[in-house]
Amino acid sequence: MKKTEINLISDTITRPTKEMLSFMMEAEVGDDVFHSDPTVIELQKKVSSIFGVESALFFPSGTMANQTAIKLHTQPSDQLICDKYSHVYNYESGGASFHSGVSCKLIDGNRGMFKAQQLEGMIHDPDKYYLPMTRLVVVENTTNKGGGACWDYDELVRIKKVCKDNNLRYHLDGARIFNALVAKKEDPKLYGKLFDTISVCLSKGLGAPIGSLLLSSEENIQRAIRIRKLFGGGMRQVGYLAAAGIYALDHHIDRLKEDHRRAAIIGKALKESNWVDAVEPIETNIVIFQLKEGLDENKFMELLEAHEIKLISMGEGKLRVVTHLEFDDEMLDRVLEVLKKIDF
Ligand SMILES: *Cc1c(COP(=O)(O)O)cnc(C)c1O
């Protein structure tokens, strides 16, 4: 990445800070397949205690953590229910059907979120043996394709009740859960007690180069260790990477509010421009906006790229900006200046 470039494509583009790197270099490591990497154990304990759950397991990616959760909760031929925007359905290469042999039933939600009532209508009666067995509900907080939207906690509680009444497991894809916790000033323990499993990413807004965790009961995590190995995710001296996660949890959570503040400012500038049709509500670090009809999003991206500003297209005339820890106030000023002067 060039020094002067402003990359707003994703919060995954961040590189470890100097401080994070030197913390990583100091890590004490061992062979984690033999459960003897002390830094991995420390990270797993740290995240379990933040969410008030029994146990946690370190994964190379959020995708593998989610896919392990799906495998943990289902049998081949079962069905899971999620929003039509959900990452597990859209962006995990069809893994639910490949790894677990399950189908996804999609809810037509709002910005990646749905109501307990909508869920109720989609659950199959287990006595109707010719229908796929509904086994699992997956929600995402914040929603990725939904523009960083945060769930209303009370709705998540209502969904939990529907799950309980219908003997369904409940998984939270919490790739950006810390953005939601910071934006809504919520206690992570409220989430820990609500879900059967939670996946958490260290490599999004928290700025670690790699790493996710799956949180659950001790019993589930013991089973997840076998599934992770089966999926090829057993790792060795990976404490160096777990150390990046520990550093991120200690230093990069509070500052997420800076990402949220800058995203809101960009959203406001976009709203004021005469080539933007609509900006979706901004709750965290993601800004999704729609160009006016007839305007070409690829041409728009080229224009910005000429000013060394990168963002990403979501298709159908929608574009996305994501703020992150390498995007500072000086860069924000440059972006605002460019947005003001481009004539499109
Ligand atoms: C990024 C992301 C994941 C996991 O992605 P990896 O790139 O595999 O770590 C899962 N869910 C959501 C909502 C995400 O944004």
The ligand as an ORCA input file, in Angstrom:
! r2SCAN-3c Opt
* xyz 0 1
  C     -15.400    -10.930      7.926
  C     -16.590    -11.617      8.403
  C     -16.566    -12.972      8.772
  C     -15.345    -13.848      8.715
  O     -14.468    -13.565      7.758
  P     -12.987    -14.116      7.641
  O     -12.470    -13.283      6.555
  O     -13.116    -15.558      7.324
  O     -12.286    -13.911      8.943
  C     -17.733    -13.534      9.209
  N     -18.856    -12.810      9.317
  C     -18.916    -11.514      9.016
  C     -20.182    -10.774      9.204
  C     -17.797    -10.872      8.536
  O     -17.867     -9.566      8.239
*
